[in-house]
Amino acid sequence: MLSTLRFTARRSLSAIAITTRPLSNAATITSHQTPPVTAAATSVSLPFATPNAPPPMLDIPPAEDPLLQFMANTIMRHGKRKRASRIVSRMLLWVHSLTRAPPLDIVRQAVLLAAPAVRSMSHTQGGKIVSRPIALSEKQRTRYAVKWILKASENRPGQTLEERLAKEIVATLQGTSSVLAEKERAHTFAMVNRGNAGTRV
């Protein structure tokens, strides 16, 4: 009788241990497989959400470039501003077709190469005419460059003004334009008369 009770008690204890062991293992496996969800894990990762990276910069061009606006004002005749703006836009297309490069950068480089640094002003001193060199501001240099390029483009082959103007701009960058010779003459004349400047030139 006692042996039967001992066998039954051992069997019941082993059954309880067997039934409880898988529950503990399952709880351990579940705890290892599914980590606790934190606030950092639920946050959406965006390209600009990192704390160390700077915000993205958007390359938005201006509504109208000052140089193109100045060229349109120089080309404009009888108040026809839209016509002058169309000429400048088509000129940019011609420059792009001739160079396969960003046209605005090409135009800026051509104007920078054609812009003189000084001009000479004649005045009377002691009964004789004296030429005195004067330094130009940035706006004055741009005005001289645009005026010379427009004047030199009249001798270029082409049916329209925008085509001739684009060819003159490309020739200025290539070093074959008469605008560069005009700039060199202005600088040479100012250098010859630098003694009349009154200040060091």
C-alpha positions as CSV (number, residue, x, y, z in Angstrom):
1,M,0.0,0.0,0.0
2,L,2.8,2.4,0.9
3,S,4.8,1.5,-2.2
4,T,1.7,2.2,-4.3
5,L,1.2,5.6,-2.8
6,R,4.9,6.5,-3.2
7,F,4.8,5.4,-6.9
8,T,1.7,7.5,-7.4
9,A,3.2,10.6,-5.7
10,R,6.4,10.3,-7.8
11,R,4.4,9.9,-11.0
12,S,2.3,13.0,-10.2
13,L,5.4,15.1,-9.3
14,S,7.1,14.0,-12.6
15,A,4.0,14.9,-14.5
16,I,3.8,18.3,-12.9
17,A,7.5,18.9,-13.7
18,I,7.1,17.8,-17.3
19,T,4.0,20.0,-17.8
20,T,5.7,23.0,-16.3
21,R,9.1,22.7,-18.0
22,P,7.9,23.5,-21.6
23,L,6.1,26.6,-20.3
24,S,9.3,28.0,-18.8
25,N,11.2,27.2,-22.0
26,A,8.6,28.7,-24.2
27,A,8.5,31.9,-22.1
28,T,12.3,32.1,-22.3
29,I,12.3,31.6,-26.1
30,T,9.6,34.1,-26.6
31,S,11.4,36.7,-24.4
32,H,14.6,36.2,-26.5
33,Q,12.8,36.3,-29.9
34,T,10.6,39.3,-29.3
35,P,12.5,42.1,-27.6
36,P,10.5,44.9,-25.9
37,V,9.3,47.6,-28.3
38,T,10.8,51.0,-27.4
39,A,10.0,54.5,-28.7
40,A,13.2,54.6,-30.8
41,A,12.1,51.4,-32.6
42,T,8.7,52.8,-33.5
43,S,10.2,56.1,-34.9
44,V,10.3,56.3,-38.7
45,S,13.8,56.7,-40.1
46,L,13.9,59.6,-42.5
47,P,17.0,60.8,-44.5
48,F,16.9,64.2,-42.7
49,A,16.0,62.9,-39.3
50,T,19.5,62.1,-38.2
51,P,20.8,64.6,-35.6
52,N,24.3,65.0,-37.1
53,A,23.3,65.4,-40.8
54,P,22.5,68.9,-42.0
55,P,19.1,69.6,-43.7
56,P,19.0,69.1,-47.5
57,M,19.8,72.1,-49.6
58,L,17.5,72.8,-52.5
59,D,19.1,74.3,-55.6
60,I,16.3,76.7,-56.6
61,P,17.3,79.1,-59.4
62,P,16.2,82.8,-59.1
63,A,13.2,84.0,-60.8
64,E,15.3,86.1,-63.2
65,D,19.1,86.3,-63.4
66,P,20.4,89.9,-63.0
67,L,22.8,89.5,-65.9
68,L,20.1,88.2,-68.3
69,Q,17.8,91.0,-67.1
70,F,20.5,93.5,-67.9
71,M,21.1,92.0,-71.4
72,A,17.4,92.1,-72.1
73,N,17.2,95.8,-71.0
74,T,20.2,96.6,-73.4
75,I,18.6,94.7,-76.3
76,M,15.1,96.3,-75.7
77,R,13.9,98.8,-78.3
78,H,10.8,101.0,-78.1
79,G,9.7,99.4,-74.8
80,K,9.3,95.9,-76.2
81,R,10.5,94.0,-73.1
82,K,8.9,90.7,-73.9
83,R,10.6,90.6,-77.3
84,A,14.0,91.3,-75.7
85,S,13.4,88.5,-73.1
86,R,12.5,86.0,-75.9
87,I,15.7,87.0,-77.7
88,V,17.8,86.3,-74.5
89,S,16.1,83.0,-73.9
90,R,16.7,81.8,-77.5
91,M,20.2,83.0,-77.2
92,L,20.7,80.7,-74.3
93,L,19.3,77.8,-76.4
94,W,21.8,78.6,-79.1
95,V,24.7,78.7,-76.7
96,H,23.7,75.3,-75.3
97,S,23.4,73.8,-78.8
98,L,26.9,75.1,-79.7
99,T,28.7,74.1,-76.5
100,R,26.6,71.4,-74.9
101,A,27.3,73.1,-71.5
102,P,25.2,75.1,-69.1
103,P,24.5,78.3,-71.1
104,L,24.3,80.7,-68.1
105,D,27.8,79.8,-67.0
106,I,29.1,80.3,-70.5
107,V,27.5,83.8,-70.8
108,R,28.9,84.8,-67.4
109,Q,32.4,83.7,-68.4
110,A,32.2,85.6,-71.7
111,V,31.1,88.8,-70.0
112,L,33.8,88.5,-67.4
113,L,36.4,88.0,-70.1
114,A,35.1,91.0,-72.2
115,A,34.7,93.4,-69.2
116,P,37.4,96.1,-69.1
117,A,38.9,97.3,-65.8
118,V,39.5,101.0,-66.7
119,R,38.3,103.6,-69.2
120,S,39.9,106.8,-70.3
121,M,38.2,110.2,-70.0
122,S,39.5,113.2,-71.9
123,H,39.4,116.7,-70.4
124,T,41.2,120.0,-71.1
125,Q,44.1,121.0,-68.9
126,G,46.2,124.0,-69.6
127,G,45.0,124.5,-73.2
128,K,45.6,120.8,-74.2
129,I,43.5,117.7,-74.2
130,V,44.6,115.1,-71.6
131,S,43.3,111.6,-71.2
132,R,42.9,110.3,-67.7
133,P,42.2,106.6,-66.8
134,I,39.4,105.9,-64.4
135,A,38.7,102.6,-62.7
136,L,35.3,101.1,-63.4
137,S,32.8,99.5,-61.0
138,E,31.4,96.1,-61.5
139,K,28.2,97.4,-63.1
140,Q,30.1,99.6,-65.4
141,R,32.4,96.8,-66.5
142,T,29.3,94.6,-67.2
143,R,27.7,97.4,-69.3
144,Y,30.8,97.9,-71.4
145,A,31.1,94.1,-71.9
146,V,27.5,93.6,-73.0
147,K,27.7,96.7,-75.3
148,W,30.8,95.5,-77.0
149,I,29.5,91.9,-77.4
150,L,26.3,93.2,-79.0
151,K,28.2,95.6,-81.3
152,A,30.6,92.8,-82.4
153,S,27.7,90.4,-83.0
154,E,26.5,92.5,-85.9
155,N,29.3,91.3,-88.0
156,R,28.6,87.6,-87.3
157,P,26.8,85.4,-89.8
158,G,23.3,84.4,-88.8
159,Q,19.7,85.2,-89.6
160,T,18.6,86.2,-86.1
161,L,20.1,88.4,-83.4
162,E,20.0,85.5,-80.9
163,E,22.1,83.3,-83.2
164,R,24.7,86.0,-83.9
165,L,24.9,86.9,-80.2
166,A,25.4,83.2,-79.2
167,K,28.2,82.8,-81.8
168,E,29.9,86.0,-80.5
169,I,29.7,84.7,-76.9
170,V,31.3,81.4,-77.9
171,A,34.0,83.2,-79.9
172,T,34.8,85.4,-76.9
173,L,35.5,82.2,-74.8
174,Q,37.6,80.8,-77.7
175,G,39.6,84.0,-77.9
176,T,38.8,84.9,-81.5
177,S,36.3,87.7,-80.8
178,S,37.1,91.4,-81.6
179,V,35.8,92.3,-78.2
180,L,39.0,91.1,-76.6
181,A,41.0,93.3,-79.0
182,E,38.8,96.3,-78.0
183,K,39.5,95.5,-74.3
184,E,43.2,95.3,-74.9
185,R,43.2,98.6,-76.7
186,A,41.4,100.3,-73.8
187,H,43.8,98.9,-71.3
188,T,46.9,99.9,-73.4
189,F,45.6,103.4,-73.8
190,A,44.9,103.7,-70.1
191,M,48.4,102.4,-69.3
192,V,50.0,104.9,-71.6
193,N,48.2,107.8,-69.9
194,R,48.5,106.5,-66.3
195,G,50.7,109.5,-65.4
196,N,47.6,111.7,-65.8
197,A,45.5,109.7,-63.3
198,G,46.5,111.7,-60.2
199,T,46.5,108.4,-58.3
200,R,48.4,105.2,-58.7
201,V,46.8,102.9,-61.4
